[in-house]
Structure formats: C-alpha cells, structure tokens
Amino acid sequence: MEAISVSEFMKKDYGPKITWKHDKDYLSSYRDGKEMGYNINRNRCLTKEDQFMWIQHMSDKSWVHTYEFTKEFIKALKSWDLWKI
C-alpha cells in the first residue's frame, strides 16, 4: 500500500466526477449530472452505527471518493436532524 499526503489524496483522480445531492428522504449519486440510481434512504441512517457503516461501505467502492462522499453525507444527516455529536 502506498502512503500519500492529504493534499495528494485530495488531488487524486478517481475517474468520472461523482456528485451527491440530498432531499428530504434520500442522498443520491450523480455522474455527469445524471442520477446513477445509488440512493441512501434517511431511514437507514438513524443510528450512529448505521451512519458509520455507510461511510465504511461507500469507502470500499472504487468509484466513490470517500472524502467527498463523507462531506455530502454529513450535510444530508444535518439537514435530516440526524447528526448529533
């Protein structure tokens, strides 16, 4: 495994740009502005265990930039009033 700095990690090319948008019930993935069909329902994120499981699960996917996903996931959790530290 190669060790890289945080700045190198942020610049790394992960292929097509995947973006995330949330509404009142779902966090959804988009590629080139088109919905990919990968949706996470807010009801599957109710506990801290569920939330951490989603971050781990998505970080295992080669097409997901973990940092970008985590930022958008936390925004969704906050808007759903599920992010409590």
C-alpha positions as CSV (number, residue, x, y, z in Angstrom):
1,M,0.0,0.0,0.0
2,E,1.3,3.4,-1.0
3,A,1.3,6.2,1.6
4,I,0.3,9.6,0.3
5,S,-0.2,13.0,1.9
6,V,-3.7,14.5,2.5
7,S,-3.0,17.1,-0.3
8,E,-2.1,14.4,-2.7
9,F,-5.2,12.4,-1.7
10,M,-7.4,15.5,-2.4
11,K,-5.9,15.8,-5.9
12,K,-6.0,12.2,-6.9
13,D,-8.1,11.4,-10.0
14,Y,-10.9,9.0,-9.1
15,G,-12.3,8.8,-12.7
16,P,-15.6,10.3,-13.6
17,K,-16.8,13.0,-11.1
18,I,-19.5,11.6,-8.9
19,T,-21.6,14.2,-7.0
20,W,-24.1,13.7,-4.3
21,K,-27.4,15.6,-3.7
22,H,-29.9,15.1,-0.9
23,D,-33.6,15.8,-0.5
24,K,-35.9,15.2,2.5
25,D,-35.6,11.4,2.2
26,Y,-32.6,10.4,0.1
27,L,-28.9,11.0,-0.6
28,S,-28.4,10.3,-4.3
29,S,-25.4,9.8,-6.5
30,Y,-24.9,11.6,-9.9
31,R,-22.4,11.2,-12.7
32,D,-22.1,14.0,-15.2
33,G,-25.3,15.4,-13.9
34,K,-27.3,12.2,-14.4
35,E,-28.7,10.2,-11.5
36,M,-26.8,6.9,-11.1
37,G,-29.5,5.2,-9.1
38,Y,-27.5,4.8,-5.9
39,N,-29.8,6.2,-3.2
40,I,-29.5,6.1,0.5
41,N,-32.7,6.4,2.4
42,R,-32.6,8.6,5.6
43,N,-34.4,5.8,7.5
44,R,-31.3,3.6,7.0
45,C,-29.2,6.3,8.8
46,L,-31.0,6.6,12.1
47,T,-28.2,5.4,14.5
48,K,-24.5,6.3,14.7
49,E,-23.7,2.7,13.9
50,D,-25.8,3.0,10.7
51,Q,-24.1,6.2,9.8
52,F,-20.5,4.9,10.3
53,M,-21.5,1.7,8.4
54,W,-22.5,3.8,5.4
55,I,-19.2,5.6,5.4
56,Q,-17.3,2.4,5.6
57,H,-19.5,0.7,3.0
58,M,-19.1,3.5,0.5
59,S,-15.3,3.8,1.1
60,D,-15.0,0.2,-0.2
61,K,-16.3,1.2,-3.6
62,S,-13.7,2.1,-6.2
63,W,-16.0,4.8,-7.8
64,V,-16.5,6.7,-4.6
65,H,-14.2,9.5,-3.4
66,T,-14.5,8.8,0.4
67,Y,-13.8,12.4,1.5
68,E,-16.3,13.9,-0.9
69,F,-19.0,11.3,-0.1
70,T,-18.5,11.9,3.7
71,K,-18.8,15.7,3.4
72,E,-22.1,15.3,1.5
73,F,-23.3,12.5,3.8
74,I,-22.8,14.7,6.8
75,K,-24.6,17.6,5.1
76,A,-27.6,15.3,4.5
77,L,-27.5,14.0,8.1
78,K,-27.5,17.5,9.4
79,S,-30.5,18.5,7.2
80,W,-32.3,15.4,8.4
81,D,-31.5,16.3,12.0
82,L,-29.7,13.0,12.5
83,W,-26.1,14.4,13.0
84,K,-25.6,14.7,16.7
85,I,-22.1,14.7,18.2
